[in-house]
Amino acid sequence: MLNIAQMALVLHSLPDPAFVITQSGRYVAVFGGKDDRYYHDGNGLVGLYISDVLSEDKATYFLNNIEKALNNRNLLIEEYELSNKDVKGLPDQGPIEPIWFEGRIQALDFLVDNEPVVLWVASNISKRHDLEVQLRQLSDTDQLTGLYNRRRLERDLNYLFDTYCRYHIPASILMLDLDHLKLINDQLGHHAGDNIIMTVADTCKQQFRKTDSAYRFGGDEFVIALPGVEYAQAIVFAEFLCDCCFKELQKHAVNGLSATVSIGVATFEANDRSYEDTLKRADAALYQAKRDGKNRVIANSA
């Protein structure tokens, strides 16, 4: 059996820091944190309150999780980030990338100064978090264009449609198709065709607001989501985007052969049962634009 002195040595040797914190947020003990690749000495926190150390928002987050752990008595696992801007007395701008932690919070079965306490073990998971972000990006992103793929489109449009149904916030969908791409591939090669596809993707990115998103729907077909944009505004933007694409694609013309884009426009409407109804109307408008001569915008309303 270990004696108390030996147990103290074990606790202080833990690679991840372990904090004993009261319900009111006072640090009463700090153990471990001996992996100096990730952690600074936390012993100076003892006697301080979380609100003395962290910004108001972050302190509230910590205190809420302490309360939750004390109430349910089960192990609580939370992922969170910390950067310089979260810590009082440090530069506001913070590091380029925040540090991500996994907190494991467990209520303890004793009181300190008549207050309930928790054990909060903080593990630096920044490398794991970065890898998870990269994997999510790979699973959601088209490799050629850097735009989102069809997998991400379904998730995002479901969210936009749900927002429309709940809060009546409008959103519009554009379907964009490249004209003459097959001819360019046949005569100039698929490398030229890929350059055309990337030109359209880059043009979309340059003209978007931060809230807009584009998705590569197929080989030469794109879907564009415009949150908060009503029918008339969507038509104006689609015509502007069509003109921008025309100007950029003319730079890739070879012997009079160049690509253009056709665009179909639709907006969420009360009779739509899902985003797919809106997407079908945009698709129908797109093919009408191609039948009408290409390099144009057609809008479709239910």
C-alpha positions in Angstrom: 0.0 0.0 0.0 1.2 3.5 -0.8 1.5 5.9 2.1 0.3 9.5 1.9 3.7 10.9 1.0 4.1 8.4 -1.8 0.6 9.2 -3.1 1.5 12.9 -3.1 4.6 12.1 -5.2 2.4 10.1 -7.7 -0.1 13.0 -8.0 2.7 15.5 -8.6 4.2 13.3 -11.3 1.1 13.2 -13.4 1.9 14.4 -17.0 -1.5 16.3 -17.3 -2.4 19.0 -14.7 -5.2 18.1 -12.2 -6.9 21.0 -10.4 -9.1 20.7 -7.3 -11.6 23.6 -7.6 -14.4 24.7 -5.4 -18.0 25.4 -6.5 -17.3 29.1 -6.4 -14.2 28.6 -8.6 -11.3 28.8 -6.1 -8.2 26.7 -6.9 -7.4 24.8 -3.8 -4.8 22.4 -5.1 -2.8 21.7 -8.3 -1.2 18.4 -9.1 0.8 17.1 -12.1 1.4 19.0 -15.3 4.9 17.6 -15.5 4.9 17.3 -19.3 6.6 20.6 -19.9 6.0 20.3 -23.7 2.5 21.4 -23.0 2.1 23.0 -19.6 3.3 25.7 -17.4 3.6 25.4 -13.6 0.1 25.9 -12.3 1.0 26.1 -8.6 0.6 29.9 -8.6 -3.1 29.5 -9.2 -3.7 28.1 -5.7 -5.8 30.5 -3.7 -7.0 32.4 -6.7 -10.5 32.2 -8.3 -11.2 31.4 -11.9 -12.6 34.9 -12.3 -9.2 36.3 -11.2 -7.5 34.4 -14.0 -9.8 34.2 -17.0 -12.0 36.5 -19.0 -15.7 36.8 -18.0 -17.0 34.6 -20.8 -14.4 31.8 -20.2 -14.8 32.0 -16.4 -18.6 31.5 -16.8 -18.0 28.5 -19.0 -15.7 26.9 -16.4 -18.1 27.6 -13.5 -21.1 26.3 -15.4 -19.3 23.0 -16.0 -18.2 22.8 -12.4 -21.9 23.2 -11.4 -23.0 20.6 -13.9 -20.4 18.1 -12.6 -21.5 18.7 -9.0 -25.2 18.2 -9.9 -25.0 15.0 -11.9 -22.0 13.4 -10.0 -20.9 11.7 -13.2 -17.7 12.2 -15.1 -18.1 15.2 -17.4 -15.9 15.5 -20.5 -15.6 18.8 -22.3 -13.4 20.1 -25.1 -12.5 23.8 -25.0 -9.9 26.3 -26.2 -7.7 28.8 -24.4 -5.6 31.5 -25.8 -3.9 34.7 -24.5 -7.1 36.7 -25.0 -8.8 34.4 -22.5 -6.2 34.9 -19.7 -6.1 38.2 -17.8 -2.8 40.1 -17.8 -1.7 38.7 -21.2 -1.8 40.5 -24.6 -5.3 40.6 -26.0 -4.4 39.4 -29.5 -3.4 36.0 -28.3 -1.5 33.3 -30.3 -2.2 32.6 -33.9 -3.8 29.3 -32.9 -5.5 28.6 -29.6 -4.6 25.7 -27.4 -7.3 23.0 -27.2 -7.9 21.0 -24.1 -10.0 18.0 -23.0 -11.3 18.6 -19.5 -12.4 15.7 -17.4 -14.4 17.0 -14.5 -15.5 14.8 -11.6 -17.3 15.8 -8.3 -15.4 14.8 -5.2 -17.0 13.3 -2.1 -15.7 15.8 0.4 -15.8 19.5 1.2 -13.0 22.1 1.3 -13.8 25.0 3.6 -17.5 23.9 3.6 -17.6 24.0 -0.2 -18.2 21.2 -2.7 -15.2 20.6 -5.0 -14.4 18.9 -8.3 -11.3 17.4 -9.8 -10.6 19.0 -13.2 -8.0 17.2 -15.3 -6.9 19.2 -18.4 -5.2 17.4 -21.3 -3.7 19.3 -24.2 -5.4 17.8 -27.3 -4.3 20.5 -29.8 -2.6 18.0 -32.2 -5.6 15.7 -32.1 -8.0 18.6 -32.6 -6.0 19.9 -35.6 -6.0 16.4 -37.1 -9.8 16.1 -36.6 -10.3 19.5 -38.3 -8.1 18.4 -41.3 -10.1 15.1 -41.6 -13.4 17.0 -41.5 -12.1 19.4 -44.2 -11.0 16.5 -46.4 -14.4 14.7 -46.0 -16.3 17.9 -46.8 -14.1 19.4 -49.6 -13.7 18.8 -53.3 -10.0 18.2 -54.0 -9.8 20.1 -57.3 -11.6 23.3 -56.4 -11.4 23.6 -52.7 -15.2 24.1 -52.6 -17.5 22.0 -50.4 -18.7 18.7 -51.8 -22.2 17.1 -52.1 -21.8 15.5 -48.6 -21.5 19.0 -47.0 -24.2 20.5 -49.3 -26.8 18.1 -47.9 -26.0 19.1 -44.3 -25.8 22.8 -45.0 -29.0 23.1 -47.0 -30.9 21.0 -44.5 -29.8 23.5 -41.8 -30.8 26.5 -44.0 -34.2 25.0 -44.8 -34.8 24.3 -41.1 -33.9 27.9 -40.2 -36.3 29.1 -42.9 -39.1 26.9 -41.5 -38.5 27.9 -37.9 -37.7 31.6 -38.2 -38.8 32.6 -41.7 -35.2 33.6 -42.6 -35.0 33.5 -46.4 -32.3 31.8 -48.4 -31.7 31.2 -52.1 -30.0 28.5 -54.2 -28.2 29.0 -57.4 -27.3 26.1 -59.7 -24.5 26.9 -62.1 -23.3 24.8 -65.0 -20.4 25.3 -67.3 -21.2 25.7 -71.0 -19.0 24.1 -73.7 -16.8 22.2 -71.2 -17.0 18.9 -73.0 -15.9 20.6 -76.2 -13.0 22.1 -74.4 -12.0 18.8 -72.9 -12.2 17.1 -76.3 -10.2 19.7 -78.2 -7.8 21.1 -75.5 -7.6 18.3 -73.0 -8.9 17.7 -69.5 -6.1 19.9 -68.0 -7.6 22.9 -69.8 -11.1 21.8 -68.6 -9.8 21.6 -65.0 -8.4 25.1 -65.3 -11.9 26.3 -66.4 -13.5 24.6 -63.4 -11.0 26.1 -61.0 -11.5 29.6 -62.6 -15.2 29.4 -61.9 -14.6 28.2 -58.3 -12.1 31.0 -57.6 -14.5 33.6 -59.1 -17.3 32.5 -56.8 -15.0 32.7 -53.8 -14.0 36.2 -54.7 -17.6 37.5 -55.0 -19.1 35.8 -52.0 -20.0 37.2 -48.6 -18.6 35.3 -45.6 -22.0 33.6 -45.2 -22.3 32.3 -48.8 -21.1 28.9 -49.7 -20.4 27.0 -53.0 -20.4 23.3 -53.6 -19.2 21.2 -56.5 -22.3 19.2 -57.3 -20.9 17.3 -60.3 -18.2 17.4 -62.9 -19.1 20.9 -64.2 -22.0 21.7 -62.0 -22.0 23.9 -58.9 -24.6 24.8 -56.2 -24.4 28.1 -54.4 -26.2 28.8 -51.1 -27.1 32.4 -50.3 -28.4 32.7 -46.7 -30.7 35.6 -46.0 -31.1 36.5 -49.7 -34.5 36.8 -51.1 -35.7 36.0 -54.7 -35.1 39.4 -56.3 -31.7 39.9 -54.6 -30.6 36.4 -55.7 -31.4 37.1 -59.4 -29.3 40.3 -59.2 -26.4 38.5 -57.7 -26.7 35.6 -60.2 -26.5 38.0 -63.1 -23.5 39.7 -61.6 -21.8 36.4 -61.0 -22.6 35.2 -64.6 -20.9 38.4 -65.9 -17.9 38.0 -63.6 -17.4 34.4 -64.8 -17.7 35.4 -68.4 -15.0 38.0 -68.1 -12.6 35.6 -66.3 -13.3 32.7 -68.6 -12.6 34.8 -71.7 -9.0 34.9 -70.4 -8.8 31.2 -71.1 -10.2 31.4 -74.6 -8.2 29.5 -77.3 -8.9 30.0 -81.0 -12.3 31.4 -80.2 -13.3 28.5 -78.0 -14.3 29.6 -74.5 -16.5 28.5 -71.7 -19.4 30.4 -70.2 -21.8 29.7 -67.3 -25.6 29.2 -67.1 -27.3 29.8 -63.8 -30.7 28.7 -62.4 -32.1 30.6 -59.4 -34.7 29.5 -56.8 -35.7 30.6 -53.3 -37.1 28.7 -50.3 -40.9 29.0 -50.5 -43.8 28.1 -48.1 -44.9 25.1 -50.2 -41.4 23.5 -50.2 -41.3 20.3 -48.2 -37.5 20.2 -48.1 -34.5 22.0 -49.6 -34.7 19.4 -52.4 -37.9 21.0 -53.8 -36.0 24.3 -54.0 -33.0 22.6 -55.6 -35.2 21.0 -58.2 -36.6 24.4 -59.2 -33.1 25.8 -59.5 -32.1 22.8 -61.6 -35.1 23.3 -63.9 -34.3 27.0 -64.3 -30.7 26.1 -65.1 -31.6 23.8 -67.9 -34.1 26.4 -69.2 -31.1 28.8 -69.3 -29.1 26.3 -71.4 -32.0 25.7 -73.7 -32.5 29.4 -74.2 -28.9 29.9 -75.4 -26.6 29.5 -72.4 -24.5 32.2 -70.7 -27.6 33.6 -68.9 -29.7 33.5 -65.7 -33.1 32.0 -65.4 -35.1 32.2 -62.2 -37.9 29.8 -61.1 -40.6 30.4 -58.6 -43.1 27.8 -57.5 
